[in-house]
Every structure is written in C-alpha cells, then in structure tokens.
Amino acid sequence: MNTPKAFNVSASTEIKLSKTKLIGLVIASTIFVAIGLWLILAPPQGNHSIWNNSALLLVLGLASVLFFGLGGFVISQKLFDNTPGIVVSADGITDNSSGVSVGFIPCTDIVDIKEITVVNQPLISLVLKTPQAYINKQPVLAQKLLQLNYDLYGTVVTISANGLQCNHHYLKVLLNEYFKSVKVDN
C-alpha cells in the first residue's frame, strides 16, 4: 500500500481486514496450541533442568494452550467478519481490527496518537480523554483485557496492522495525518 497523502477530511478511508494475514495468525496459534499440548501430554525428556521440571512444563503448556487457543479462536472469528478493520473519517475512527476493539471513537475523544512497541511488535496507541468510559461499555472479559492494556501501556486502544490490508508504516502515517487534520479543524 502506498504512503497516504494528507488526510482528506471530506472523505473516509477504510482499511479492510486481511484474510491472508489472519489465516497465517490462526495457523501460528494452532502450532503453539499443539506445542502446549505436547508439553502437557508428552513432555520431552532430557538432561537440561527445564526438561526435568514437570511442573514448569505443565504451566508453560497450559499457558500456551490457553493464550494461543483463545487468540486463535478470536482471530478465526475475524475471518468471517466483513466489516472494515479500520475506518477513518472526519467524525472519528472506527476500530474493528481486533477481538477487543472498542468500535467508534469520536475525534473529540482522541487526545493523542502514539507509537508503542510490545515484544518487538509496533502498535498504534490512541490516547483517549475518557478511557474508563470505553472500558465500561465492553463485555466483562473484554473489560478485563482493556483494563490490563490500560494498566500496562497507558492506553485502551492499540491498533496493529497484523490483521489489516496495510503495513504498520501506512497505518501510522494515515492516523497521524488524520489526527493533525482534525485537530486543526477543531
């Protein structure tokens, strides 16, 4: 995808979910679930202290199955979602890029747009005026995940290009241009 030019406030920009990227993420999740099951059901044997620690292998296996199993389930649901992953308009940003997306965010609620890195993964962070209001609107499990996101990274909304039909650079430039444009107009 080309680098976006200055954001046109009279038009909206949609970025669709990438079914190819999502399938890759589901396959990766499945592999990690299989590794977790292997650690639980048939732990490897060896001379290293890690392989001889059955409690550690059980915990690692369970964590892998739960984390990647849940992730794979959520991502597989996105495969059947034809709603755009991101819609950027003069009114705000609609985020449907992940399993815990908050939906529509009016431009008046966005304080800043930042880039953060989590485990070598670049993400776009939207800093909101009232983050707790967005957390409270979600179902209980999503509330817990969004609160954890807020506690760890100081933001409720993080957007990754991993499941979108664009790369991180395009997404970053688009959202920064959008933010500059709407802040000038408000």
N, C-alpha and C positions, 0 to 999 in steps of 0.2 A: 504494500500500500504506500502511496506517495505521502510525503510530509504535507499535512494540511496547511493551507494558507490562512490568513487572518480569518477568524470566525465570523460568519455572516449571521447576524442576529435575526435577520428576517427569514431564515431557513433553518430547518433542523437537520442534524446529522445522525444517522443510525449506523451502529456497528453491530452486525449480526454475530450470533454465536457460531463458532467454527466446529462443525460436526467432526471434522477430521482430528482436530486437536482434542476434542472431548473423548473420542474413541481411544486415542493414544493414552489419555489420562485414565480411562477405565481399564485399559489393558495393564498399565503400570500398577494401578491399585490392586488388580486381580493377582498380579505377580507377588506383590507384598503380602497380600492375604495368604497366598499359598506358602510363602516363606514362613509367615507366622504360624500357620497350621503345622508345617514341618517342625518348627521349634517346639510346638506343644505336643504333637503326637509321636514324633520320632526324632527326639533331639540328637544332634550329632555327638559323636564321641571323639575325644582327643586328649592330648597332653596339656593343652592350654587351660589355665584356670577358668576361663569363661565357659568352655565346653563342659567342664566338670561341675558347674554350678547350675543344678537343675531348677532351682527357684528363680534365678535370673533369666534363664532361657524361657521359663513359663511366663514370667512377667513380660519379657520382650515379645514373645509370641502373641500373648493376649493383647498387648498394646498395638501390635501390628495389625492383628485381625480386626480389632475394634476401630482403630483410627482409619485404616485404609478401607475397611469394609464399609464404614459409614460414608467416607469420602467417595468411594466408588458408587455407592447407592445414590448419593445426591447428584453426582456427575452424570450417572446414567439417566436420571430423570430429566436432566437438561438436554439430553439427546432428542427428546420428544417435544421440547419447548421451542416453538417457532417465533416467540416474542424476541425482538432485538435484544442483544445483551446490554447495549448502552444506547440511549437516545439523548442527544444534547440539543437543547432548544433555548430560545430566549427566556422561556419561563423557568427552566431548570434542567436538571439531569435526572433521567430515569435509569436506575441501576437494576439490571436483571442478570448480572454477569456471574453470580454465584448462588449457592444454595441458601445463603443467608443475606441476600440482597434486601435493601430497605425500600426499594421502589422509587417513587418520585421524590426528588429533593428540590424545592423551590430555590432559585438562585439567591433569594434574600436570606436563606438559611446557611449558605456556604460562606464561611469566614476566610478560608484559605485552601489552596490545593498544594500538597507537598508530595515529595517522592520519598518513600522509605524502602529499606531493604530488610527482608526477613529470610534468613537462611539462604543467602545469596540470590534471593528472588526479588526483583524490583517491583514495587507496588505503588499505585497512586492512592494517596490518602486525602480524603475530603474532611476538612475540619469544619464542624457544624456548630451553629450557635447554641442549639439545644439538643445535644446528643442523647440525653436520657429520654427525651420525647420519642425519638426514633427507636430506641431500645424497647420502651414500654409498649409500642404498637405491635410488636412481634409475638409469635407463639413462644411458649415457655423455653423450649430448647434453643430456639434462635436468640431469645433474650440472653440466655447464659453465654452463648458463643459471642454475641455482640458485646456483652459486658466484659468478657475476657479480652476481646480485641481492644476495647477502650482502656482497660486497666494496663495491658501490656504495651500498647502502641499510642495511646492518647487519641484514638480515633475510632469511630463506629464503622465508618465506610472505608474499606480498602478495595481497590479495583485492580485486578490482574488481567493482563492481556492473554493469559494462558488459554482461556476458552473462547477468545474472541477472534474474529477475522481481521486482525491487525496485529502489529507488533507493539512492544512497550513504548518505543520512541514515538510512534504515531499517536498513540493514546495520550501520552504525556503532553505532546505539543498541542493536540486538539483541546484537551481540557485546560491547559494553561492559556491558550488563545481565547477560549470561551470565557474563562474567569476574568481575564483582562478586559474583554469586550463588555461583559455585563456589569463589571464594577465601574467602568467609565460611564455607562448609560444610567446607572442608579445613583 
